[in-house]
């Protein structure tokens, strides 16, 4: 699809019958009758995925970078543009973790600006339910939903550490169970606020009294164009899966392989019925990466180059220290893994969640290193920087279709390794092939993010 064709498709969206105005049909334009693929764009820069050394890598703060990637995603008819966010600059050994993004504008501010330069693309922001308040955040998302004519989404996350909590008046942190109960109550309170206006334009008093919040008054923003902003959830723990099944519209997962994806998909979808929800009420969209080449061999070679660029010798030692929790700067990145055990109670890295049991992770890495004869850097590359879809445009398109057809996912959140041009080749080369197969829309048929996702508009409970 040419740039002119894609731009015309975006500009002409929403001018038809309006059949996908949020009624939950799930139907999209296209030749096929099977499941349609949902796509979203993740603005890169966190967790060391960006290849900073590439000459094409640009600013993660200038608005032009956000605008470019958003316009590319809309040209590719993506469902939404996704911004991650952190509430404190990460530190490692008492210093700023300079291999990651160390500064970025506040997400809702960026999305409000993007609403003015896009027409149909959904706009999703990650915002913590731990260090915000329901009235304030519900008002900001409702405002974004009005400014964008119904394209706002909230990725509800919890914040786990005292290091981040130091930036806030309350300080401290909540235990895992309390974080999710607060998040669930926060979301319920926000929805009560969004429902407190009698359509079309009359505010009614609201009141919410629970374990974490006791608020009452009148909300200041009318009911938004899509009823409520779309709710995204990214937790993978049992509590996170249950929260998503009970309350989320989209779940952002890390399960990118077909086998892991199908297991996760079946588990989460199987939890919906007890909340009176149908399988299509929750879209499962793993975060994935991709590398394209003219041949399979060329794509594999490019993927290996990208992995080596993402994991420099310095970054390999840093990744190792985040698992071991001790200073390993004396170790050679091209040498073997340390023989010492990790320190599970380490505070060496601040502002980063340690994934899993450090002792178990170290044991797994040692076994892999010994089995394949891998150095420290090679082990980190093998375990932390793999691309999900590697191949020619046609083979990648086929793999995407197969993953959705076999219920490994409903769609994908693409995380490019370059900012801001990392999606250009996907939009130009893969999207047209998905459209040829009838697996992807050829135009936006509705105006709201809910319509793009095939989600029903929330029933007004005012």
Buried (B, 14 or more C-beta within 10 A) or exposed (E): BEEEEBBEBBBEBBEEEEEBBBBBBBBBBBEBEEBBBBBBBBBBBBBBBBBBEBEEBBEBBEEEBBBBBBBBBBBBBBBBBBBBBBBBBBBBEEEEBEBBBBEBBEBBEBBBBBBEEBBBBBBBBBBBBBBBBBBEBBBBBBBBBBBBBBBBBBBBBBBBBEBBBEEBEEEEBBEBEBBBBBBBBBBBBBBBBBBBBEEEEEBEEBEBEBEBBEBEEEBEBBBBBBBBBBBBBBBBEEBBBBBBBBBBBBBBBEBBBBEBBBEBBEEBBEBBEEEEBEBBBBBBBBBBBBBBBEEEEBBBBBBBEBBBBBBBBEBBBBBBBBBBBBEBEEBEBEEBBBEEEBEEEBEBBBBBEBEEEBBEBBEBBBEBBEEEEBBBBBBBBBBBBEBBBBBBBBBBBBBBBEBBEEBBBBBBBBBBBBBBBBBBBBBBBBBBBBBBBBBBBBBBBBBBBBBBBBBBBBEEEE
